Amino acid sequence: MTFGPENKTETSVKGGIGLIDSRIYVETPLTGDKGYFLLGARTSYSNWLLHKVPDVDLMNSSANFYDINSMLIYNINHLNKISLFAYYSFDRFGFSKSTKYNYDNFLASARWNHTFSPDLFFDLAVGISNYSYNIEESDTLRPREAYRINTKLLYNNFKLNFSWFPSSDHKIEFGLNSALYGIMPGEINPAGLASKVNSF
């Protein structure tokens, strides 16, 4: 999704309704021309289409998704500006009512721009990303073998960049950048009270 310019003066709402999904997008300025706020969302309802396919497995399957994203731009004054961003998505697919796949992803960031002088300013940004992927196998004919697999990937980031213009012909940039990863490659747990699968 592409966000518009910062000089928005009126609230705008856009959207659409389709056969398998719908969407809405809202963009509004903040009081006193301080910035603007944006919100967008999509969702699907494609299950009904799968149920029309002349295949037993597909007719008993399901698939849907939704996502939400937002952004806030706020000008504190002519020297300071902050930006906030968040995004969340969820996807689900189930095949023949026994195997279910879920994906979800969350992203968020905050940014601060500050001007010390016409020759020196900095940009501070922090961000987080959390992605998870889950599989659940729960065949009603084999409840003792039902299991759930969970996988996660976490990413945290910090950036601090300075820009200095000692003269009209020179530019010096310096700063800090760090990243932290958290990985869970796969965790297996029983799915349901009748399952005899061991966790590991």
C-alpha positions as CSV (number, residue, x, y, z in Angstrom):
1,M,0.0,0.0,0.0
2,T,1.4,3.4,-0.9
3,F,0.9,6.3,1.5
4,G,0.1,9.8,0.3
5,P,1.8,13.1,0.9
6,E,1.9,14.9,4.3
7,N,-0.1,17.9,3.1
8,K,-3.5,16.2,3.3
9,T,-6.3,18.6,4.1
10,E,-9.4,16.4,3.9
11,T,-10.3,13.0,5.2
12,S,-10.6,10.4,2.4
13,V,-12.2,6.9,2.6
14,K,-11.8,4.3,-0.1
15,G,-12.8,0.7,-0.3
16,G,-14.2,-2.1,-2.3
17,I,-16.2,-5.3,-2.1
18,G,-15.4,-8.3,-4.3
19,L,-16.4,-11.9,-4.7
20,I,-13.7,-13.3,-2.5
21,D,-12.3,-10.3,-0.6
22,S,-13.0,-6.7,0.6
23,R,-10.9,-3.7,1.5
24,I,-11.0,-0.3,3.1
25,Y,-8.5,2.6,3.3
26,V,-8.9,5.7,5.5
27,E,-6.6,8.7,5.4
28,T,-7.1,11.8,7.6
29,P,-5.1,14.9,8.5
30,L,-4.3,15.8,12.1
31,T,-5.5,19.0,13.8
32,G,-3.4,22.0,13.0
33,D,-1.7,20.6,10.0
34,K,0.5,18.5,12.3
35,G,0.5,15.5,10.1
36,Y,-1.8,12.7,9.1
37,F,-3.0,9.2,10.0
38,L,-3.7,6.3,7.7
39,L,-5.5,3.0,8.2
40,G,-6.0,0.2,5.8
41,A,-7.5,-3.3,6.1
42,R,-8.3,-6.3,3.9
43,T,-10.1,-9.6,4.4
44,S,-11.2,-12.5,2.4
45,Y,-14.2,-14.9,2.5
46,S,-13.1,-17.4,-0.2
47,N,-14.3,-20.5,1.6
48,W,-17.6,-20.4,-0.3
49,L,-15.7,-20.7,-3.5
50,L,-13.8,-23.8,-2.4
51,H,-17.0,-25.4,-1.3
52,K,-18.3,-25.1,-4.9
53,V,-15.4,-27.1,-6.4
54,P,-16.5,-30.6,-7.3
55,D,-13.8,-32.3,-5.3
56,V,-14.4,-33.9,-1.9
57,D,-11.1,-32.7,-0.3
58,L,-11.5,-29.1,-1.6
59,M,-15.1,-28.9,-0.6
60,N,-14.0,-29.8,3.0
61,S,-11.1,-27.3,2.9
62,S,-11.0,-23.6,3.9
63,A,-8.8,-20.6,3.1
64,N,-8.9,-17.1,4.3
65,F,-6.7,-14.1,5.3
66,Y,-6.9,-10.6,6.6
67,D,-4.4,-7.8,7.2
68,I,-4.4,-4.4,8.9
69,N,-1.8,-1.6,8.5
70,S,-1.6,1.9,9.9
71,M,0.8,4.9,9.9
72,L,1.0,8.0,11.9
73,I,3.1,11.0,10.8
74,Y,3.3,13.8,13.4
75,N,5.3,17.1,13.2
76,I,6.0,18.2,16.7
77,N,7.6,21.4,15.5
78,H,9.9,22.5,12.7
79,L,12.8,20.6,14.3
80,N,11.2,17.3,15.3
81,K,9.0,14.8,13.5
82,I,7.9,11.3,14.5
83,S,6.5,8.4,12.4
84,L,4.8,5.3,13.7
85,F,3.9,2.3,11.6
86,A,2.2,-1.1,12.4
87,Y,1.2,-4.0,10.3
88,Y,-0.5,-7.4,11.1
89,S,-1.5,-10.2,8.8
90,F,-3.1,-13.6,9.3
91,D,-3.5,-16.4,6.8
92,R,-5.2,-19.7,7.3
93,F,-5.6,-22.7,5.1
94,G,-7.1,-26.0,6.1
95,F,-7.1,-29.1,3.9
96,S,-9.8,-31.7,4.1
97,K,-10.6,-30.6,7.7
98,S,-7.6,-32.5,9.1
99,T,-4.5,-30.4,8.3
100,K,-4.6,-26.7,9.2
101,Y,-1.9,-24.2,8.3
102,N,-1.7,-20.7,10.0
103,Y,0.7,-17.9,9.2
104,D,0.8,-14.5,11.0
105,N,3.2,-11.6,10.9
106,F,3.4,-8.5,13.0
107,L,5.6,-5.5,12.1
108,A,6.0,-2.2,14.0
109,S,8.4,0.7,13.8
110,A,8.9,4.1,15.3
111,R,11.1,6.9,13.9
112,W,12.3,10.3,15.2
113,N,13.8,12.9,12.9
114,H,15.5,15.8,14.7
115,T,17.3,18.8,13.2
116,F,20.1,20.4,15.4
117,S,21.0,23.0,12.8
118,P,20.9,23.4,9.0
119,D,24.1,21.4,8.9
120,L,23.4,18.6,11.4
121,F,20.4,16.3,12.0
122,F,19.8,12.7,13.0
123,D,17.3,9.9,12.4
124,L,16.5,7.4,15.1
125,A,14.5,4.3,14.3
126,V,13.5,1.1,16.2
127,G,11.6,-1.8,14.7
128,I,10.2,-5.2,15.5
129,S,9.1,-8.1,13.4
130,N,7.4,-11.3,14.7
131,Y,6.6,-14.1,12.2
132,S,5.0,-17.4,13.2
133,Y,4.0,-20.5,11.2
134,N,1.8,-23.2,12.6
135,I,0.7,-26.6,11.4
136,E,-2.0,-28.7,13.1
137,E,-2.8,-32.3,12.1
138,S,-5.9,-33.6,13.7
139,D,-7.4,-36.5,11.8
140,T,-10.6,-37.6,13.5
141,L,-9.8,-41.2,12.6
142,R,-6.4,-41.0,14.3
143,P,-6.9,-38.7,17.4
144,R,-3.9,-40.3,19.2
145,E,-1.6,-39.0,16.5
146,A,-2.8,-35.4,16.4
147,Y,0.0,-32.8,16.7
148,R,0.7,-29.2,16.4
149,I,4.0,-27.6,15.1
150,N,4.9,-24.0,16.0
151,T,7.7,-22.1,14.3
152,K,8.6,-18.4,15.1
153,L,11.1,-15.8,13.9
154,L,11.6,-12.6,15.9
155,Y,13.7,-9.7,14.6
156,N,14.5,-6.4,16.6
157,N,16.3,-3.5,15.0
158,F,17.8,-0.2,16.3
159,K,19.3,2.5,14.0
160,L,20.8,5.9,14.9
161,N,22.1,7.9,11.9
162,F,23.7,11.3,12.0
163,S,24.2,13.5,8.9
164,W,26.6,16.4,9.0
165,F,27.3,18.9,6.2
166,P,30.5,20.7,7.1
167,S,30.4,22.5,3.7
168,S,28.3,22.6,0.6
169,D,30.7,20.1,-1.0
170,H,31.0,17.5,1.8
171,K,28.7,15.3,3.7
172,I,29.6,13.0,6.7
173,E,27.4,10.2,7.9
174,F,27.9,8.2,11.1
175,G,25.8,6.3,13.6
176,L,24.9,3.0,15.2
177,N,23.0,-0.1,13.9
178,S,22.1,-3.2,15.8
179,A,19.9,-6.2,15.3
180,L,18.7,-9.1,17.5
181,Y,17.2,-12.3,16.2
182,G,15.2,-14.9,18.0
183,I,14.5,-18.2,16.3
184,M,12.3,-21.1,17.2
185,P,12.8,-23.6,14.4
186,G,10.0,-25.9,15.4
187,E,8.2,-27.0,18.5
188,I,5.9,-30.0,18.5
189,N,3.0,-30.4,20.9
190,P,0.0,-32.7,21.2
191,A,-3.3,-31.4,19.6
192,G,-6.3,-32.5,21.7
193,L,-6.8,-34.4,24.9
194,A,-6.6,-37.8,23.1
195,S,-3.3,-37.2,21.5
196,K,-0.3,-39.2,22.7
197,V,2.3,-37.2,20.9
198,N,5.2,-36.1,23.1
199,S,6.3,-32.4,23.2
200,F,9.7,-31.5,22.0
